[in-house]
Amino acid sequence: MEVALKIVLVIFALGLIAVVLLQKGKSAGLSGAISGGAEHLFGKTKARGLDLLLQRLTIGLAVGFFVLSLVVAYVVKV
């Protein structure tokens, strides 16, 4: 049981790392400041859906990782 939980915890950790690395950075430097106004004015539909999906996936994986970490810590202690 303990080994299975640790394997799932490692999978959650790797998934969380991958999803965070796939997200676009918030500060794109000077080019982001110049083009950011145009994107805000005209809208950005395609990337917005992907950003929202990655954001929700990150939240889900982070909550799962946290809960699973507590469960693994409890199982190892007992």
ZAPABA-338199 format. One record per atom (N, C-alpha, C, O): x, y, z. Coordinates in Angstrom, 2 decimals, padded with zeros to 5 digits. Example, Ala and Ser with C-alpha at 12.3 -4.5 7.8 and 13.67 -1.06 7.14 Angstrom:
// residues 2
+---------+---------+---------+
:    east :   north :      up :
+---------+---------+---------+
:  013.19 : -005.69 :  007.80 :
:  012.30 : -004.50 :  007.80 :
:  013.20 : -003.30 :  007.80 :
:  014.24 : -003.32 :  008.46 :
:  012.85 : -002.25 :  007.08 :
:  013.67 : -001.06 :  007.14 :
:  012.90 :  000.03 :  007.87 :
:  013.41 :  001.14 :  008.04 :
+---------+---------+---------+
// end
This chain:
// residues 78
+---------+---------+---------+
:    east :   north :      up :
+---------+---------+---------+
:  000.83 : -001.19 :  000.00 :
:  000.00 :  000.00 :  000.00 :
:  000.88 :  001.26 :  000.00 :
:  000.63 :  002.22 : -000.73 :
:  001.90 :  001.22 :  000.84 :
:  002.78 :  002.38 :  000.96 :
:  003.53 :  002.66 : -000.34 :
:  003.67 :  003.81 : -000.75 :
:  003.99 :  001.61 : -000.99 :
:  004.73 :  001.77 : -002.24 :
:  003.81 :  002.31 : -003.34 :
:  004.22 :  003.17 : -004.12 :
:  002.59 :  001.81 : -003.40 :
:  001.64 :  002.28 : -004.41 :
:  001.33 :  003.75 : -004.22 :
:  001.25 :  004.50 : -005.20 :
:  001.14 :  004.18 : -002.98 :
:  000.87 :  005.60 : -002.71 :
:  002.06 :  006.47 : -003.10 :
:  001.88 :  007.57 : -003.62 :
:  003.27 :  005.99 : -002.84 :
:  004.46 :  006.76 : -003.20 :
:  004.61 :  006.87 : -004.71 :
:  005.03 :  007.91 : -005.22 :
:  004.26 :  005.81 : -005.43 :
:  004.32 :  005.85 : -006.89 :
:  003.32 :  006.86 : -007.44 :
:  003.64 :  007.63 : -008.34 :
:  002.11 :  006.86 : -006.90 :
:  001.10 :  007.82 : -007.33 :
:  001.53 :  009.24 : -006.98 :
:  001.28 :  010.17 : -007.75 :
:  002.18 :  009.42 : -005.84 :
:  002.68 :  010.74 : -005.44 :
:  003.75 :  011.23 : -006.42 :
:  003.77 :  012.41 : -006.76 :
:  004.64 :  010.36 : -006.85 :
:  005.66 :  010.74 : -007.83 :
:  005.01 :  011.11 : -009.17 :
:  005.44 :  012.06 : -009.82 :
:  003.97 :  010.37 : -009.57 :
:  003.26 :  010.69 : -010.81 :
:  002.61 :  012.06 : -010.71 :
:  002.66 :  012.84 : -011.66 :
:  001.98 :  012.36 : -009.57 :
:  001.38 :  013.68 : -009.36 :
:  002.45 :  014.77 : -009.41 :
:  002.23 :  015.83 : -009.99 :
:  003.61 :  014.51 : -008.80 :
:  004.68 :  015.50 : -008.78 :
:  005.19 :  015.79 : -010.19 :
:  005.37 :  016.95 : -010.56 :
:  005.42 :  014.73 : -010.97 :
:  005.90 :  014.92 : -012.34 :
:  004.85 :  015.61 : -013.20 :
:  005.18 :  016.45 : -014.04 :
:  003.59 :  015.26 : -013.01 :
:  002.52 :  015.92 : -013.74 :
:  002.43 :  017.40 : -013.39 :
:  002.23 :  018.24 : -014.27 :
:  002.57 :  017.71 : -012.12 :
:  002.52 :  019.11 : -011.69 :
:  003.68 :  019.90 : -012.26 :
:  003.50 :  021.04 : -012.69 :
:  004.86 :  019.32 : -012.27 :
:  006.03 :  019.99 : -012.86 :
:  005.80 :  020.25 : -014.34 :
:  006.08 :  021.34 : -014.83 :
:  005.30 :  019.25 : -015.06 :
:  005.08 :  019.39 : -016.49 :
:  004.04 :  020.47 : -016.80 :
:  004.24 :  021.27 : -017.71 :
:  002.95 :  020.49 : -016.05 :
:  001.89 :  021.47 : -016.31 :
:  002.38 :  022.89 : -016.01 :
:  002.06 :  023.82 : -016.74 :
:  003.14 :  023.04 : -014.94 :
:  003.65 :  024.38 : -014.61 :
:  004.63 :  024.86 : -015.69 :
:  004.63 :  026.03 : -016.05 :
:  005.46 :  023.96 : -016.19 :
:  006.40 :  024.35 : -017.23 :
:  005.72 :  024.66 : -018.56 :
:  006.26 :  025.42 : -019.37 :
:  004.56 :  024.09 : -018.81 :
:  003.83 :  024.35 : -020.05 :
:  003.12 :  025.71 : -020.05 :
:  002.79 :  026.23 : -021.11 :
:  002.90 :  026.27 : -018.87 :
:  002.20 :  027.54 : -018.80 :
:  003.05 :  028.68 : -019.32 :
:  004.28 :  028.68 : -019.21 :
:  002.38 :  029.66 : -019.88 :
:  003.06 :  030.83 : -020.41 :
:  003.42 :  031.76 : -019.26 :
:  002.65 :  031.93 : -018.32 :
:  004.60 :  032.36 : -019.34 :
:  005.03 :  033.30 : -018.31 :
:  004.20 :  034.57 : -018.32 :
:  003.72 :  034.99 : -019.38 :
:  004.02 :  035.16 : -017.18 :
:  003.22 :  036.39 : -017.09 :
:  004.00 :  037.61 : -017.54 :
:  003.40 :  038.57 : -018.04 :
:  005.31 :  037.62 : -017.39 :
:  006.09 :  038.78 : -017.80 :
:  006.87 :  038.41 : -019.05 :
:  007.79 :  037.60 : -019.01 :
:  006.51 :  039.02 : -020.14 :
:  007.17 :  038.72 : -021.41 :
:  008.17 :  039.82 : -021.77 :
:  008.62 :  039.89 : -022.91 :
:  008.51 :  040.65 : -020.83 :
:  009.46 :  041.72 : -021.08 :
:  008.84 :  042.87 : -021.86 :
:  007.63 :  043.09 : -021.81 :
:  009.68 :  043.60 : -022.57 :
:  009.23 :  044.77 : -023.31 :
:  008.30 :  044.39 : -024.45 :
:  007.32 :  045.10 : -024.71 :
:  008.57 :  043.30 : -025.13 :
:  007.70 :  042.89 : -026.24 :
:  006.32 :  042.52 : -025.74 :
:  005.33 :  042.77 : -026.42 :
:  006.24 :  041.93 : -024.56 :
:  004.94 :  041.61 : -023.99 :
:  004.17 :  042.85 : -023.58 :
:  002.94 :  042.88 : -023.65 :
:  004.89 :  043.88 : -023.14 :
:  004.23 :  045.12 : -022.76 :
:  003.67 :  045.84 : -023.98 :
:  002.61 :  046.46 : -023.90 :
:  004.38 :  045.77 : -025.09 :
:  003.92 :  046.44 : -026.31 :
:  002.76 :  045.68 : -026.94 :
:  001.74 :  046.28 : -027.28 :
:  002.90 :  044.37 : -027.11 :
:  001.85 :  043.60 : -027.77 :
:  000.72 :  043.25 : -026.83 :
: -000.36 :  042.87 : -027.28 :
:  000.93 :  043.36 : -025.54 :
: -000.11 :  043.02 : -024.58 :
: -001.34 :  043.89 : -024.69 :
: -002.46 :  043.43 : -024.49 :
: -001.14 :  045.16 : -025.02 :
: -002.28 :  046.06 : -025.18 :
: -003.13 :  045.67 : -026.37 :
: -004.36 :  045.75 : -026.30 :
: -002.50 :  045.26 : -027.47 :
: -003.25 :  044.84 : -028.65 :
: -004.03 :  043.57 : -028.38 :
: -005.17 :  043.43 : -028.82 :
: -003.42 :  042.64 : -027.66 :
: -004.12 :  041.40 : -027.33 :
: -005.31 :  041.68 : -026.44 :
: -006.36 :  041.05 : -026.58 :
: -005.16 :  042.61 : -025.53 :
: -006.26 :  042.96 : -024.64 :
: -007.38 :  043.65 : -025.41 :
: -008.56 :  043.42 : -025.14 :
: -007.01 :  044.49 : -026.37 :
: -008.00 :  045.25 : -027.14 :
: -008.77 :  044.35 : -028.10 :
: -010.00 :  044.43 : -028.17 :
: -008.06 :  043.50 : -028.85 :
: -008.70 :  042.68 : -029.87 :
: -009.11 :  041.30 : -029.38 :
: -009.84 :  040.59 : -030.07 :
: -008.67 :  040.92 : -028.22 :
: -009.02 :  039.62 : -027.68 :
: -008.04 :  038.54 : -028.10 :
: -007.36 :  038.66 : -029.12 :
: -007.99 :  037.52 : -027.32 :
: -007.07 :  036.42 : -027.57 :
: -007.83 :  035.15 : -027.20 :
: -007.82 :  034.73 : -026.04 :
: -008.48 :  034.54 : -028.17 :
: -009.41 :  033.46 : -027.86 :
: -008.75 :  032.09 : -027.78 :
: -009.04 :  031.33 : -026.86 :
: -007.88 :  031.75 : -028.73 :
: -007.31 :  030.40 : -028.76 :
: -006.46 :  030.12 : -027.53 :
: -006.65 :  029.10 : -026.87 :
: -005.54 :  030.99 : -027.24 :
: -004.61 :  030.76 : -026.12 :
: -005.32 :  030.88 : -024.79 :
: -004.88 :  030.28 : -023.80 :
: -006.39 :  031.62 : -024.73 :
: -007.10 :  031.79 : -023.46 :
: -007.70 :  030.47 : -022.97 :
: -007.65 :  030.17 : -021.78 :
: -008.25 :  029.68 : -023.89 :
: -008.81 :  028.39 : -023.51 :
: -007.75 :  027.44 : -022.99 :
: -007.98 :  026.73 : -022.01 :
: -006.60 :  027.42 : -023.64 :
: -005.50 :  026.56 : -023.20 :
: -004.95 :  027.03 : -021.86 :
: -004.63 :  026.22 : -020.99 :
: -004.83 :  028.35 : -021.69 :
: -004.36 :  028.89 : -020.41 :
: -005.30 :  028.51 : -019.27 :
: -004.87 :  028.15 : -018.18 :
: -006.60 :  028.59 : -019.55 :
: -007.59 :  028.23 : -018.53 :
: -007.52 :  026.75 : -018.19 :
: -007.61 :  026.37 : -017.02 :
: -007.36 :  025.91 : -019.21 :
: -007.24 :  024.47 : -018.97 :
: -006.00 :  024.16 : -018.14 :
: -006.06 :  023.38 : -017.20 :
: -004.87 :  024.76 : -018.50 :
: -003.63 :  024.52 : -017.75 :
: -003.74 :  025.04 : -016.32 :
: -003.20 :  024.43 : -015.39 :
: -004.43 :  026.15 : -016.14 :
: -004.60 :  026.70 : -014.79 :
: -005.44 :  025.76 : -013.93 :
: -005.09 :  025.50 : -012.78 :
: -006.53 :  025.26 : -014.48 :
: -007.38 :  024.34 : -013.72 :
: -006.68 :  023.02 : -013.45 :
: -006.82 :  022.44 : -012.37 :
: -005.92 :  022.54 : -014.43 :
: -005.17 :  021.31 : -014.25 :
: -004.09 :  021.48 : -013.18 :
: -003.84 :  020.56 : -012.40 :
: -003.46 :  022.64 : -013.14 :
: -002.46 :  022.92 : -012.11 :
: -003.08 :  022.92 : -010.73 :
: -002.52 :  022.36 : -009.79 :
: -004.23 :  023.55 : -010.60 :
: -004.91 :  023.59 : -009.30 :
: -005.30 :  022.19 : -008.86 :
: -005.10 :  021.82 : -007.70 :
: -005.85 :  021.40 : -009.77 :
: -006.24 :  020.03 : -009.44 :
: -005.07 :  019.17 : -009.02 :
: -005.14 :  018.44 : -008.03 :
: -003.98 :  019.26 : -009.79 :
: -002.79 :  018.47 : -009.45 :
: -002.16 :  018.93 : -008.14 :
: -001.66 :  018.11 : -007.37 :
: -002.17 :  020.23 : -007.89 :
: -001.59 :  020.75 : -006.65 :
: -002.39 :  020.28 : -005.43 :
: -001.81 :  019.88 : -004.42 :
: -003.71 :  020.34 : -005.53 :
: -004.55 :  019.88 : -004.42 :
: -004.36 :  018.37 : -004.22 :
: -004.24 :  017.91 : -003.08 :
: -004.34 :  017.62 : -005.31 :
: -004.13 :  016.18 : -005.21 :
: -002.77 :  015.84 : -004.61 :
: -002.65 :  014.94 : -003.78 :
: -001.75 :  016.57 : -005.03 :
: -000.40 :  016.36 : -004.49 :
: -000.36 :  016.64 : -002.99 :
:  000.25 :  015.89 : -002.23 :
: -001.00 :  017.72 : -002.58 :
: -001.01 :  018.09 : -001.16 :
: -001.72 :  017.02 : -000.32 :
: -001.21 :  016.58 :  000.71 :
: -002.90 :  016.62 : -000.76 :
: -003.68 :  015.63 : -000.02 :
: -002.95 :  014.29 :  000.00 :
: -002.87 :  013.63 :  001.04 :
: -002.41 :  013.90 : -001.13 :
: -001.69 :  012.63 : -001.21 :
: -000.43 :  012.66 : -000.34 :
: -000.06 :  011.64 :  000.24 :
:  000.22 :  013.81 : -000.25 :
:  001.40 :  013.93 :  000.62 :
:  001.01 :  013.71 :  002.08 :
:  001.73 :  013.04 :  002.82 :
: -000.11 :  014.26 :  002.48 :
: -000.58 :  014.05 :  003.86 :
: -000.93 :  012.59 :  004.11 :
: -000.62 :  012.05 :  005.17 :
: -001.57 :  011.95 :  003.13 :
: -001.93 :  010.54 :  003.28 :
: -000.69 :  009.67 :  003.36 :
: -000.62 :  008.77 :  004.20 :
:  000.29 :  009.91 :  002.51 :
:  001.54 :  009.14 :  002.54 :
:  002.26 :  009.34 :  003.87 :
:  002.77 :  008.38 :  004.45 :
:  002.30 :  010.57 :  004.36 :
:  002.95 :  010.84 :  005.65 :
:  002.25 :  010.10 :  006.77 :
:  002.90 :  009.59 :  007.68 :
:  000.91 :  010.04 :  006.72 :
:  000.16 :  009.34 :  007.76 :
:  000.40 :  007.83 :  007.67 :
:  000.59 :  007.17 :  008.69 :
:  000.40 :  007.28 :  006.47 :
:  000.59 :  005.84 :  006.28 :
:  002.00 :  005.43 :  006.71 :
:  002.17 :  004.38 :  007.33 :
:  002.99 :  006.22 :  006.39 :
:  004.37 :  005.90 :  006.75 :
:  004.55 :  005.95 :  008.26 :
:  005.27 :  005.14 :  008.84 :
:  003.90 :  006.92 :  008.91 :
:  004.04 :  007.08 :  010.36 :
:  003.36 :  005.93 :  011.10 :
:  003.84 :  005.50 :  012.15 :
:  002.27 :  005.44 :  010.58 :
:  001.50 :  004.37 :  011.26 :
:  002.07 :  003.04 :  010.97 :
:  001.56 :  002.03 :  011.45 :
+---------+---------+---------+
// end
